[in-house]
Amino acid sequence: MPSNPPAMFIADTRGLDFLNSIATPVDTPVDWIDDGRGLVDWLKQASLAPVEALDEIVPRALPGELDRVADQARDLREWFRGFVRGHMGRPLGAQALAELGPLNRLLARDEAYGRLVLHGHGHDHDDGHLVFETTRRWRSPEALLLPIGEAMARVVVEEDFAQVKACEGHNCTLIFADHTRGRARRWCSMGVCGNRAKVAAHRSRKAAG
């Protein structure tokens, strides 16, 4: 079986990139998290989980366990897609909290903790400086959902939902946060849907002429 193309990260925020983990890059729909291995690969490409943690979880997983977590991830993705599409295009109000129970229940399962580590080029006490970082215990494959939940929560609290948009490309399903200066972004990518729209407009003008 041919492998999937690289995942698409065009949303300017990982929580919305998660929604775009199913898309149609050319003609055929691709679901990058259609099974457990796909979920692990997508997390690696998204830099949402440390590679060493993923490399430890995979061999410890029971048969079928990663696939079941991928099933949960897809359910979570479609739930969040409904939430985002229901609220995008206008500021997100406090009343939205009532709809976010599934996300809060996921976040409540996190085993995150803070620690002091040495940051810098070397590892002796004279090279680098101490920083405080947050990490988590990766006790089971279900922990793979936690960084996704954190990314979705960041969309809720950090993004202006008035500027969360769907690509205007024909049949394109991609969603993004418009961070451009004039908030005039219309396409997932100028190289894909933007160019298609230009070609279609050119053909339309020629036909009309």
Backbone as ProteinMPNN parsed JSONL, in Angstrom:
{"seq_chain_A": "MPSNPPAMFIADTRGLDFLNSIATPVDTPVDWIDDGRGLVDWLKQASLAPVEALDEIVPRALPGELDRVADQARDLREWFRGFVRGHMGRPLGAQALAELGPLNRLLARDEAYGRLVLHGHGHDHDDGHLVFETTRRWRSPEALLLPIGEAMARVVVEEDFAQVKACEGHNCTLIFADHTRGRARRWCSMGVCGNRAKVAAHRSRKAAG", "coords_chain_A": {"N_chain_A": [[0.844, -1.195, 0.0], [0.581, 2.244, -0.823], [2.24, 4.852, 0.952], [0.898, 7.539, 2.966], [0.833, 10.976, 1.82], [2.887, 13.713, 3.121], [1.54, 15.106, 6.142], [-0.824, 17.85, 6.381], [-0.176, 21.116, 7.364], [-1.468, 23.885, 7.704], [-2.955, 25.617, 9.125], [-2.092, 27.469, 10.962], [-2.317, 27.021, 13.634], [-2.094, 24.365, 15.895], [-4.335, 23.011, 16.91], [-6.383, 23.426, 15.047], [-5.103, 22.392, 12.847], [-5.318, 19.743, 13.531], [-8.004, 19.198, 12.893], [-7.688, 19.279, 10.179], [-6.475, 16.917, 9.645], [-7.758, 15.084, 8.174], [-8.334, 15.203, 4.815], [-8.427, 16.323, 1.354], [-5.901, 16.33, -0.475], [-5.212, 16.206, -3.225], [-6.895, 14.567, -5.304], [-7.941, 12.374, -4.038], [-9.416, 11.515, -0.935], [-7.643, 11.712, 2.157], [-6.96, 10.269, 5.248], [-5.065, 10.979, 7.842], [-4.959, 9.881, 10.351], [-6.023, 7.309, 10.317], [-5.513, 4.915, 11.511], [-3.763, 3.382, 14.311], [-0.963, 3.59, 13.886], [-0.924, 5.641, 12.037], [-1.866, 7.753, 13.653], [0.265, 8.047, 15.47], [2.315, 8.763, 13.679], [1.252, 11.174, 12.718], [1.253, 12.754, 15.052], [4.001, 12.93, 15.45], [4.775, 14.395, 13.157], [3.399, 16.726, 13.683], [4.723, 17.632, 15.862], [3.722, 17.378, 18.445], [4.131, 15.613, 20.456], [6.835, 14.23, 22.325], [9.388, 12.589, 20.519], [10.778, 10.495, 21.712], [8.981, 9.644, 23.657], [6.864, 8.683, 22.104], [8.193, 6.614, 20.811], [8.534, 4.889, 22.911], [5.935, 4.256, 23.736], [4.721, 2.893, 21.576], [5.905, 0.192, 21.224], [5.065, -0.89, 23.651], [2.341, -1.043, 23.572], [-0.72, -2.882, 23.617], [-2.045, -5.438, 21.398], [-4.025, -3.951, 18.939], [-4.561, -1.769, 20.564], [-3.515, 0.822, 20.0], [-4.915, 1.35, 17.663], [-7.5, 1.581, 18.672], [-7.248, 3.898, 20.179], [-6.78, 5.672, 18.102], [-9.304, 5.556, 16.931], [-10.765, 6.891, 18.918], [-9.53, 9.364, 18.691], [-10.383, 10.205, 16.156], [-13.125, 10.42, 16.603], [-13.057, 12.485, 18.485], [-12.008, 14.489, 16.882], [-14.068, 14.953, 15.005], [-16.107, 15.773, 16.687], [-14.971, 18.178, 17.637], [-14.757, 19.534, 15.246], [-17.418, 20.059, 14.675], [-17.974, 21.825, 16.782], [-16.203, 23.984, 16.205], [-17.034, 24.761, 13.599], [-19.584, 25.533, 14.241], [-19.194, 27.874, 15.622], [-17.332, 29.518, 14.354], [-16.344, 32.546, 12.679], [-17.412, 34.482, 14.237], [-16.955, 36.234, 17.373], [-16.015, 34.156, 20.137], [-18.144, 33.359, 22.708], [-18.757, 33.373, 26.314], [-20.738, 31.551, 26.828], [-20.149, 29.35, 25.36], [-18.787, 27.561, 26.892], [-20.449, 25.626, 27.988], [-20.651, 23.734, 26.003], [-18.267, 22.485, 25.94], [-17.698, 20.302, 27.49], [-16.795, 17.586, 26.764], [-14.13, 18.122, 26.032], [-13.04, 19.221, 28.378], [-13.269, 16.996, 30.033], [-11.439, 15.274, 28.858], [-9.041, 16.746, 29.239], [-8.869, 16.632, 31.997], [-7.791, 14.19, 32.505], [-5.102, 14.383, 32.272], [-1.649, 13.891, 33.085], [0.232, 15.899, 33.72], [3.232, 17.642, 34.657], [5.493, 19.933, 36.249], [8.982, 20.768, 35.768], [12.447, 21.461, 36.455], [14.955, 22.076, 34.126], [18.06, 21.871, 32.306], [18.875, 24.201, 29.901], [20.388, 24.708, 26.839], [23.533, 24.547, 24.996], [25.247, 22.627, 25.989], [25.64, 20.17, 28.641], [26.809, 20.505, 31.079], [27.266, 22.282, 34.21], [28.228, 24.793, 33.678], [27.487, 25.61, 31.195], [24.844, 26.82, 29.522], [21.461, 27.389, 30.788], [19.076, 27.324, 33.481], [15.715, 26.28, 33.034], [12.145, 26.33, 33.434], [9.927, 23.791, 32.697], [6.996, 22.218, 31.348], [5.933, 18.918, 31.365], [4.723, 15.564, 30.704], [3.459, 12.45, 32.064], [3.647, 9.555, 30.215], [1.758, 7.185, 30.346], [0.131, 5.337, 29.06], [-1.214, 4.303, 25.834], [-3.523, 5.908, 25.511], [-2.769, 8.334, 26.489], [-1.827, 9.693, 24.336], [-3.834, 11.248, 23.351], [-3.862, 13.494, 24.903], [-2.014, 15.733, 24.339], [-3.258, 16.571, 22.027], [-5.74, 17.374, 22.983], [-4.876, 19.531, 24.536], [-3.928, 21.23, 22.523], [-6.323, 21.799, 21.186], [-7.679, 23.128, 23.226], [-6.133, 25.419, 23.361], [-6.802, 26.637, 20.964], [-9.423, 27.404, 21.572], [-9.076, 29.317, 23.63], [-7.134, 31.096, 22.732], [-7.421, 31.876, 20.08], [-9.029, 34.18, 17.833], [-12.211, 33.689, 17.159], [-13.698, 34.956, 15.27], [-11.994, 35.18, 13.196], [-11.481, 32.648, 12.386], [-11.586, 30.528, 9.717], [-13.032, 28.839, 6.868], [-11.502, 27.337, 4.064], [-12.025, 28.817, 0.898], [-11.907, 27.358, -1.369], [-13.124, 25.233, -3.993], [-14.882, 22.46, -2.933], [-12.983, 22.126, -0.927], [-12.023, 21.238, 2.349], [-10.555, 22.339, 4.358], [-9.641, 24.163, 7.311], [-8.685, 27.207, 8.875], [-6.826, 29.558, 10.936], [-6.955, 32.932, 10.482], [-4.261, 34.832, 10.385], [-3.2, 36.863, 8.96], [-2.09, 40.188, 8.028], [-4.125, 41.974, 7.069], [-6.303, 40.42, 7.585], [-7.315, 39.004, 5.425], [-7.126, 36.507, 4.333], [-8.046, 33.832, 2.22], [-7.688, 31.296, 1.291], [-6.63, 27.867, 1.786], [-4.133, 27.398, 0.826], [-2.215, 29.354, -1.347], [-0.871, 28.124, -3.365], [-2.367, 25.908, -3.966], [-5.477, 25.832, -3.653], [-5.804, 28.576, -4.113], [-4.534, 29.023, -6.605], [-6.101, 27.336, -8.182], [-8.524, 28.696, -8.086], [-7.807, 31.043, -9.408], [-7.256, 30.061, -11.976], [-9.791, 29.082, -12.656], [-11.26, 31.466, -12.647], [-9.996, 32.824, -14.719], [-10.64, 31.175, -16.909], [-13.374, 31.514, -16.88], [-13.617, 34.223, -17.51], [-12.556, 34.185, -20.126], [-14.435, 32.582, -21.41], [-16.665, 34.179, -21.184], [-15.876, 36.306, -22.712]], "CA_chain_A": [[0.0, 0.0, 0.0], [1.385, 3.456, -0.815], [2.136, 5.622, 2.19], [0.234, 8.825, 2.81], [1.718, 12.131, 1.654], [3.069, 14.407, 4.396], [0.339, 15.751, 6.668], [-0.97, 19.259, 6.021], [-0.158, 22.03, 8.507], [-1.701, 25.176, 7.064], [-3.973, 26.335, 9.896], [-1.434, 28.419, 11.86], [-2.499, 26.596, 15.027], [-2.142, 22.91, 15.831], [-5.669, 22.502, 17.181], [-7.117, 23.399, 13.781], [-4.417, 21.416, 11.994], [-5.889, 18.44, 13.868], [-9.2, 19.042, 12.063], [-7.244, 19.075, 8.796], [-5.795, 15.623, 9.507], [-8.453, 14.399, 7.089], [-8.43, 16.218, 3.754], [-8.25, 15.827, -0.011], [-4.814, 17.16, -1.013], [-5.291, 16.266, -4.688], [-8.211, 14.08, -5.736], [-8.388, 11.292, -3.17], [-9.383, 11.863, 0.492], [-6.621, 11.069, 2.978], [-7.117, 10.416, 6.693], [-3.74, 10.691, 8.385], [-5.069, 9.129, 11.604], [-6.989, 6.237, 10.069], [-5.2, 3.812, 12.417], [-2.842, 3.771, 15.375], [0.323, 4.028, 13.33], [-1.148, 6.966, 11.456], [-1.941, 8.728, 14.741], [1.627, 8.271, 15.961], [3.048, 9.51, 12.655], [0.747, 12.548, 12.673], [1.761, 13.445, 16.246], [5.412, 13.239, 15.195], [4.859, 15.479, 12.182], [2.86, 17.932, 14.313], [5.589, 17.961, 17.014], [2.87, 17.511, 19.628], [4.587, 14.682, 21.48], [8.264, 13.935, 22.158], [9.644, 11.38, 19.738], [11.183, 9.404, 22.606], [7.771, 9.123, 24.306], [6.159, 7.888, 21.101], [8.963, 5.404, 20.558], [8.341, 3.996, 24.06], [4.538, 3.829, 23.813], [4.35, 1.979, 20.497], [6.18, -1.232, 21.498], [4.373, -1.335, 24.866], [0.898, -1.114, 23.333], [-1.313, -4.19, 23.375], [-2.599, -5.531, 20.039], [-5.25, -3.2, 18.702], [-4.742, -0.652, 21.494], [-3.275, 2.087, 19.3], [-6.023, 1.569, 16.732], [-8.655, 2.059, 19.448], [-6.986, 5.303, 20.503], [-7.01, 6.42, 16.86], [-10.767, 5.679, 16.816], [-11.161, 7.975, 19.832], [-9.03, 10.624, 18.129], [-11.255, 10.603, 15.048], [-14.375, 10.896, 17.217], [-12.747, 13.785, 19.071], [-11.811, 15.418, 15.761], [-15.343, 15.336, 14.406], [-16.813, 16.577, 17.693], [-14.4, 19.527, 17.661], [-15.095, 20.171, 13.979], [-18.76, 20.594, 14.845], [-17.891, 22.995, 17.661], [-15.547, 25.088, 15.495], [-17.9, 25.243, 12.515], [-20.746, 26.172, 14.834], [-18.853, 29.161, 16.251], [-16.374, 30.338, 13.615], [-16.897, 33.707, 11.995], [-17.845, 35.485, 15.215], [-16.229, 36.026, 18.633], [-16.483, 33.055, 20.966], [-18.672, 33.872, 23.958], [-18.619, 32.542, 27.508], [-21.743, 30.492, 26.807], [-19.603, 28.174, 24.671], [-18.236, 26.625, 27.875], [-21.394, 24.529, 28.191], [-20.464, 22.746, 24.947], [-16.885, 21.998, 25.951], [-17.543, 19.23, 28.463], [-15.92, 16.505, 26.318], [-12.736, 18.546, 26.051], [-12.618, 19.329, 29.778], [-13.109, 15.644, 30.585], [-10.153, 14.772, 28.362], [-7.954, 17.463, 29.9], [-8.811, 16.225, 33.398], [-7.037, 12.938, 32.593], [-3.68, 14.664, 32.034], [-0.675, 13.732, 34.168], [1.298, 16.869, 33.443], [3.958, 18.144, 35.831], [6.573, 20.851, 35.918], [10.319, 20.387, 36.216], [13.563, 22.332, 36.086], [15.918, 21.4, 33.26], [19.131, 22.71, 31.779], [18.649, 24.547, 28.501], [21.605, 25.272, 26.26], [24.245, 23.692, 24.054], [25.897, 21.527, 26.685], [24.914, 19.634, 29.789], [27.491, 20.749, 32.354], [26.648, 23.4, 34.925], [28.76, 26.082, 33.221], [27.054, 25.865, 29.822], [23.396, 26.79, 29.463], [20.762, 28.0, 31.912], [17.937, 26.557, 33.96], [14.389, 26.719, 32.63], [11.029, 25.547, 33.956], [9.127, 23.268, 31.591], [5.916, 21.295, 31.685], [5.93, 17.672, 30.602], [3.67, 14.688, 31.217], [3.755, 11.025, 32.131], [3.01, 8.859, 29.093], [1.575, 5.873, 30.961], [-0.61, 4.424, 28.193], [-1.499, 4.902, 24.525], [-4.551, 6.942, 25.589], [-2.102, 9.612, 26.766], [-1.577, 10.368, 23.063], [-4.91, 12.208, 23.113], [-3.734, 14.662, 25.775], [-1.488, 16.92, 23.658], [-4.269, 17.029, 21.078], [-6.696, 18.136, 23.779], [-4.249, 20.806, 24.908], [-3.898, 22.068, 21.314], [-7.68, 22.263, 20.947], [-7.989, 24.124, 24.251], [-5.448, 26.669, 22.991], [-7.629, 27.282, 19.939], [-10.586, 28.0, 22.235], [-8.76, 30.484, 24.47], [-6.139, 31.996, 22.149], [-7.763, 32.329, 18.734], [-10.211, 35.002, 17.593], [-13.073, 32.856, 16.33], [-14.174, 35.756, 14.147], [-11.02, 35.012, 12.122], [-11.353, 31.238, 12.021], [-12.249, 30.478, 8.419], [-12.928, 27.682, 5.992], [-10.972, 27.668, 2.743], [-13.07, 29.067, -0.096], [-11.698, 26.5, -2.536], [-14.204, 24.31, -4.352], [-14.801, 21.15, -2.281], [-11.916, 22.067, 0.068], [-12.573, 21.116, 3.702], [-9.565, 22.798, 5.329], [-9.983, 25.28, 8.191], [-7.466, 27.874, 9.346], [-6.926, 30.823, 11.66], [-6.404, 33.986, 9.625], [-3.352, 35.708, 11.109], [-2.605, 37.825, 8.037], [-2.199, 41.57, 8.49], [-5.431, 42.547, 6.762], [-7.331, 39.395, 7.814], [-7.924, 38.818, 4.104], [-6.805, 35.184, 3.811], [-9.224, 33.132, 1.694], [-7.364, 29.958, 0.813], [-5.724, 27.054, 2.59], [-2.815, 27.625, 0.228], [-2.265, 29.998, -2.661], [-0.329, 27.191, -4.34], [-3.352, 24.878, -4.299], [-6.818, 26.367, -3.933], [-5.698, 29.918, -4.681], [-4.245, 28.902, -8.029], [-7.269, 26.756, -8.84], [-9.521, 29.76, -8.223], [-7.324, 31.945, -10.454], [-7.452, 29.396, -13.268], [-11.235, 29.045, -12.926], [-11.698, 32.825, -12.974], [-9.46, 33.136, -16.051], [-11.454, 30.448, -17.889], [-14.695, 32.128, -16.897], [-13.494, 35.484, -18.266], [-12.372, 33.862, -21.539], [-15.707, 32.081, -21.921], [-17.592, 35.312, -21.28], [-15.424, 37.197, -23.759]], "C_chain_A": [[0.879, 1.245, 0.0], [1.187, 4.207, 0.498], [1.451, 6.952, 1.899], [1.249, 9.915, 2.497], [1.928, 12.794, 3.012], [1.78, 15.092, 4.823], [0.352, 17.248, 6.348], [-1.049, 20.11, 7.285], [-0.25, 23.457, 7.964], [-2.563, 26.102, 7.928], [-3.405, 27.436, 10.782], [-1.735, 28.153, 13.327], [-2.765, 25.097, 15.016], [-3.54, 22.341, 16.098], [-6.54, 22.452, 15.944], [-6.43, 22.495, 12.772], [-4.929, 20.007, 12.271], [-7.16, 18.188, 13.053], [-8.821, 18.734, 10.622], [-6.474, 17.772, 8.613], [-6.602, 14.651, 8.653], [-8.734, 15.457, 6.029], [-8.277, 15.537, 2.401], [-7.17, 16.671, -0.681], [-4.849, 17.282, -2.526], [-6.692, 15.85, -5.11], [-8.808, 13.062, -4.767], [-8.333, 11.715, -1.706], [-8.315, 11.055, 1.233], [-6.952, 11.337, 4.443], [-5.794, 9.996, 7.323], [-3.797, 9.933, 9.707], [-6.093, 8.0, 11.451], [-6.686, 4.985, 10.88], [-4.162, 4.29, 13.427], [-1.508, 4.272, 14.88], [0.188, 5.406, 12.704], [-1.215, 8.046, 12.515], [-0.553, 9.061, 15.256], [2.427, 9.097, 14.961], [2.582, 10.964, 12.601], [1.247, 13.352, 13.868], [3.233, 13.819, 16.083], [5.533, 14.427, 14.244], [4.376, 16.807, 12.777], [3.717, 18.427, 15.464], [4.761, 18.186, 18.276], [3.275, 16.567, 20.76], [6.061, 14.39, 21.254], [8.459, 12.607, 21.424], [10.001, 10.22, 20.653], [9.98, 8.806, 23.332], [6.987, 8.244, 23.341], [6.873, 6.567, 20.852], [8.855, 4.413, 21.713], [6.92, 3.431, 24.084], [4.222, 2.746, 22.79], [4.685, 0.523, 20.823], [5.476, -1.763, 22.745], [2.882, -1.556, 24.645], [0.448, -2.553, 23.091], [-1.863, -4.242, 21.942], [-3.937, -4.796, 19.923], [-5.425, -1.962, 19.562], [-4.55, 0.697, 20.807], [-4.392, 2.388, 18.311], [-7.256, 2.082, 17.463], [-8.475, 3.521, 19.857], [-7.185, 6.178, 19.264], [-8.506, 6.585, 16.607], [-11.266, 6.83, 17.685], [-10.726, 9.33, 19.277], [-9.923, 11.108, 16.994], [-12.605, 11.102, 15.571], [-14.184, 12.285, 17.803], [-12.63, 14.845, 17.981], [-13.144, 15.888, 15.195], [-16.225, 16.101, 15.394], [-16.294, 18.019, 17.664], [-14.684, 20.263, 16.354], [-16.494, 20.793, 14.07], [-18.772, 21.837, 15.713], [-17.316, 24.191, 16.902], [-16.455, 25.642, 14.405], [-19.148, 25.936, 13.065], [-20.479, 27.564, 15.367], [-17.962, 30.055, 15.4], [-17.089, 31.467, 12.879], [-17.422, 34.773, 12.933], [-17.092, 35.223, 16.515], [-16.867, 34.92, 19.466], [-16.913, 33.593, 22.328], [-18.532, 32.884, 25.102], [-19.614, 31.384, 27.507], [-21.24, 29.227, 26.123], [-19.067, 27.133, 25.657], [-19.148, 25.424, 28.071], [-21.213, 23.418, 27.166], [-19.123, 22.027, 25.039], [-16.635, 20.905, 26.989], [-16.645, 18.098, 28.004], [-14.437, 16.874, 26.361], [-12.238, 18.667, 27.487], [-12.432, 17.957, 30.415], [-11.805, 15.007, 30.108], [-8.998, 15.434, 29.099], [-7.784, 17.032, 31.352], [-8.019, 14.929, 33.587], [-5.529, 13.152, 32.493], [-2.851, 14.418, 33.287], [0.52, 14.625, 33.877], [1.971, 17.288, 34.754], [5.071, 19.069, 35.36], [7.909, 20.324, 36.418], [11.322, 21.425, 35.762], [14.546, 21.523, 35.251], [16.966, 22.407, 32.791], [18.884, 22.945, 30.304], [19.912, 25.197, 27.957], [22.294, 24.243, 25.398], [24.88, 22.492, 24.729], [25.088, 21.091, 27.883], [25.719, 19.774, 31.087], [26.992, 22.064, 32.936], [27.164, 24.757, 34.463], [28.245, 26.476, 31.834], [25.535, 25.728, 29.744], [22.774, 27.454, 30.682], [19.547, 27.161, 32.265], [16.631, 27.156, 33.453], [13.36, 25.802, 33.287], [10.195, 25.082, 32.778], [8.041, 22.343, 32.13], [6.002, 20.079, 30.773], [4.819, 16.796, 31.168], [4.171, 13.259, 31.282], [2.949, 10.32, 31.042], [2.79, 7.413, 29.515], [0.904, 4.87, 30.019], [-0.837, 5.076, 26.835], [-2.564, 5.992, 24.579], [-3.964, 8.312, 25.918], [-1.816, 10.375, 25.482], [-2.661, 11.389, 22.74], [-4.698, 13.52, 23.87], [-3.111, 15.88, 25.091], [-2.436, 17.454, 22.597], [-5.312, 17.868, 21.812], [-6.159, 19.49, 24.18], [-4.228, 21.756, 23.705], [-5.288, 22.614, 20.999], [-8.069, 23.333, 21.961], [-7.332, 25.461, 23.93], [-6.203, 27.396, 21.877], [-8.775, 28.041, 20.606], [-10.216, 29.295, 22.943], [-7.842, 31.499, 23.797], [-6.54, 32.552, 20.783], [-9.01, 33.211, 18.737], [-11.115, 34.22, 16.641], [-13.689, 33.636, 15.175], [-13.249, 35.606, 12.947], [-10.675, 33.554, 11.861], [-12.21, 31.019, 10.777], [-12.104, 29.115, 7.759], [-12.374, 28.143, 4.654], [-12.127, 27.819, 1.758], [-12.922, 28.214, -1.348], [-12.839, 25.525, -2.741], [-13.947, 22.938, -3.748], [-13.67, 21.039, -1.258], [-12.547, 22.077, 1.466], [-11.668, 21.732, 4.762], [-10.017, 24.073, 6.043], [-8.688, 25.894, 8.687], [-7.813, 29.093, 10.185], [-6.24, 31.881, 10.814], [-5.586, 34.951, 10.468], [-2.716, 36.744, 10.197], [-2.914, 39.246, 8.492], [-3.594, 42.155, 8.254], [-6.595, 41.612, 6.996], [-8.088, 39.107, 6.502], [-7.638, 37.441, 3.516], [-8.081, 34.461, 3.393], [-8.956, 31.649, 1.425], [-6.512, 29.203, 1.832], [-4.294, 27.284, 2.131], [-2.996, 28.313, -1.111], [-1.769, 29.039, -3.733], [-1.311, 26.115, -4.753], [-4.677, 25.541, -4.652], [-6.772, 27.776, -4.52], [-5.45, 29.879, -6.171], [-5.417, 28.306, -8.8], [-8.325, 27.829, -9.079], [-9.105, 30.742, -9.325], [-7.562, 31.351, -11.839], [-8.926, 29.386, -13.637], [-11.748, 30.422, -13.318], [-11.23, 33.221, -14.365], [-10.297, 32.451, -17.134], [-12.835, 31.089, -18.016], [-14.678, 33.436, -17.699], [-13.353, 35.217, -19.761], [-13.684, 33.394, -22.15], [-16.701, 33.222, -22.105], [-17.208, 36.245, -22.412], [-15.687, 36.63, -25.138]], "O_chain_A": [[1.845, 1.299, 0.761], [0.101, 4.194, 1.077], [1.422, 7.427, 0.763], [2.415, 9.792, 2.873], [1.219, 12.472, 3.965], [1.023, 15.594, 3.992], [1.403, 17.83, 6.081], [-1.875, 19.863, 8.164], [0.76, 24.139, 7.791], [-2.869, 27.226, 7.529], [-4.162, 28.256, 11.302], [-1.433, 28.989, 14.178], [-3.569, 24.613, 14.219], [-3.886, 21.289, 15.559], [-7.353, 21.54, 15.795], [-7.094, 21.893, 11.928], [-4.973, 19.17, 11.37], [-7.37, 17.074, 12.572], [-9.538, 18.017, 9.924], [-5.885, 17.54, 7.557], [-6.175, 13.518, 8.433], [-9.316, 16.499, 6.332], [-8.029, 14.334, 2.318], [-7.488, 17.63, -1.384], [-4.547, 18.347, -3.064], [-7.576, 16.694, -5.257], [-10.027, 12.908, -4.685], [-7.305, 12.226, -1.262], [-8.116, 9.871, 0.964], [-7.195, 12.478, 4.836], [-5.445, 8.816, 7.337], [-2.781, 9.392, 10.144], [-6.918, 7.767, 12.335], [-7.515, 4.078, 10.936], [-3.738, 5.445, 13.404], [-0.978, 5.26, 15.388], [1.084, 6.241, 12.827], [-0.685, 9.14, 12.318], [-0.229, 10.232, 15.456], [3.137, 10.025, 15.348], [3.394, 11.878, 12.457], [1.627, 14.512, 13.714], [3.663, 14.886, 16.519], [6.303, 15.355, 14.496], [4.877, 17.874, 12.424], [3.479, 19.513, 15.993], [5.06, 19.073, 19.076], [2.81, 16.712, 21.891], [6.501, 14.31, 20.107], [7.763, 11.629, 21.695], [9.584, 9.088, 20.411], [9.951, 7.604, 23.598], [6.5, 7.179, 23.722], [6.234, 5.526, 20.699], [9.062, 3.215, 21.515], [6.722, 2.261, 24.413], [3.527, 1.781, 23.106], [3.802, -0.326, 20.704], [5.307, -2.975, 22.881], [2.23, -2.202, 25.465], [1.145, -3.336, 22.445], [-2.117, -3.198, 21.341], [-4.851, -5.008, 20.719], [-6.341, -1.175, 19.323], [-5.344, 1.615, 21.013], [-4.776, 3.545, 18.137], [-7.982, 2.925, 16.936], [-9.438, 4.288, 19.879], [-7.698, 7.293, 19.363], [-8.939, 7.632, 16.125], [-12.083, 7.641, 17.249], [-11.455, 10.317, 19.377], [-10.189, 12.305, 16.887], [-13.161, 12.073, 15.058], [-15.036, 13.159, 17.643], [-13.102, 15.97, 18.148], [-13.331, 17.077, 14.936], [-16.998, 16.972, 14.995], [-17.081, 18.966, 17.666], [-14.835, 21.485, 16.353], [-16.72, 21.908, 13.601], [-19.49, 22.795, 15.425], [-17.877, 25.286, 16.951], [-16.627, 26.856, 14.297], [-19.701, 26.825, 12.419], [-21.406, 28.353, 15.55], [-17.842, 31.245, 15.692], [-18.259, 31.361, 12.512], [-17.832, 35.847, 12.492], [-16.635, 34.103, 16.742], [-18.088, 34.767, 19.498], [-16.114, 34.22, 23.024], [-18.229, 31.71, 24.893], [-19.358, 30.347, 28.119], [-21.826, 28.156, 26.28], [-18.909, 25.964, 25.305], [-18.665, 24.315, 28.299], [-21.582, 22.274, 27.43], [-18.872, 21.073, 24.303], [-15.486, 20.618, 27.326], [-15.791, 17.666, 28.777], [-13.592, 16.039, 26.686], [-11.117, 18.253, 27.782], [-11.541, 17.772, 31.243], [-11.147, 14.289, 30.86], [-8.072, 14.752, 29.539], [-6.673, 17.063, 31.881], [-7.619, 14.605, 34.705], [-4.761, 12.198, 32.617], [-3.288, 14.699, 34.403], [1.66, 14.168, 33.799], [1.349, 17.286, 35.816], [5.527, 18.991, 34.219], [7.967, 19.538, 37.363], [11.085, 22.171, 34.812], [14.923, 20.414, 35.628], [16.775, 23.621, 32.872], [18.703, 21.997, 29.54], [20.441, 26.134, 28.555], [21.728, 23.192, 25.097], [25.035, 21.442, 24.104], [23.984, 21.583, 28.115], [25.328, 19.201, 32.105], [26.369, 22.864, 32.238], [26.587, 25.781, 34.825], [28.544, 27.57, 31.355], [25.005, 24.626, 29.888], [23.483, 28.019, 31.514], [19.054, 26.385, 31.447], [16.456, 28.375, 33.441], [13.655, 24.663, 33.646], [9.795, 25.895, 31.944], [8.159, 21.773, 33.214], [6.127, 20.209, 29.555], [4.055, 17.243, 32.024], [5.163, 12.898, 30.649], [1.731, 10.47, 30.957], [3.531, 6.52, 29.105], [1.098, 3.664, 30.174], [-0.669, 6.288, 26.702], [-2.522, 6.92, 23.772], [-4.594, 9.336, 25.655], [-1.585, 11.583, 25.525], [-2.435, 12.299, 21.942], [-5.288, 14.542, 23.518], [-3.637, 16.982, 25.247], [-2.427, 18.648, 22.295], [-5.719, 18.928, 21.338], [-6.885, 20.484, 24.169], [-4.482, 22.951, 23.855], [-5.421, 23.767, 20.59], [-8.708, 24.326, 21.611], [-7.906, 26.516, 24.196], [-6.24, 28.626, 21.849], [-9.062, 29.183, 20.247], [-10.961, 30.272, 22.869], [-7.771, 32.647, 24.236], [-6.039, 33.601, 20.378], [-9.924, 33.015, 19.538], [-10.814, 34.103, 15.453], [-14.153, 33.04, 14.203], [-13.651, 35.867, 11.813], [-9.686, 33.257, 11.19], [-13.41, 31.292, 10.783], [-11.184, 28.35, 8.052], [-12.734, 29.214, 4.163], [-13.084, 27.045, 1.782], [-13.717, 28.33, -2.281], [-13.446, 25.05, -1.782], [-12.916, 22.321, -4.015], [-13.42, 19.941, -0.761], [-13.485, 22.83, 1.729], [-11.98, 21.657, 5.951], [-10.679, 24.933, 5.462], [-7.702, 25.188, 8.898], [-8.937, 29.595, 10.15], [-5.067, 31.738, 10.469], [-6.141, 35.789, 11.18], [-1.787, 37.437, 10.61], [-3.864, 39.484, 9.237], [-4.172, 42.764, 9.154], [-7.736, 41.934, 6.664], [-9.313, 38.987, 6.48], [-7.879, 37.217, 2.33], [-9.076, 34.473, 4.118], [-9.887, 30.848, 1.344], [-5.781, 29.796, 2.625], [-3.369, 27.356, 2.94], [-3.831, 27.905, -1.918], [-2.194, 29.125, -4.886], [-1.119, 25.469, -5.783], [-4.961, 25.782, -5.825], [-7.618, 28.129, -5.342], [-6.082, 30.616, -6.927], [-5.699, 28.712, -9.927], [-8.948, 27.872, -10.14], [-9.948, 31.217, -10.086], [-8.009, 32.04, -12.756], [-9.284, 29.647, -14.786], [-12.578, 30.542, -14.22], [-11.963, 33.872, -15.11], [-10.624, 33.062, -18.152], [-13.39, 31.194, -19.11], [-15.6, 33.72, -18.464], [-13.946, 35.922, -20.578], [-14.013, 33.764, -23.277], [-17.481, 33.233, -23.058], [-18.064, 36.898, -23.009], [-15.361, 37.266, -26.14]]}, "name": "protein", "num_of_chains": 1, "seq": "MPSNPPAMFIADTRGLDFLNSIATPVDTPVDWIDDGRGLVDWLKQASLAPVEALDEIVPRALPGELDRVADQARDLREWFRGFVRGHMGRPLGAQALAELGPLNRLLARDEAYGRLVLHGHGHDHDDGHLVFETTRRWRSPEALLLPIGEAMARVVVEEDFAQVKACEGHNCTLIFADHTRGRARRWCSMGVCGNRAKVAAHRSRKAAG"}
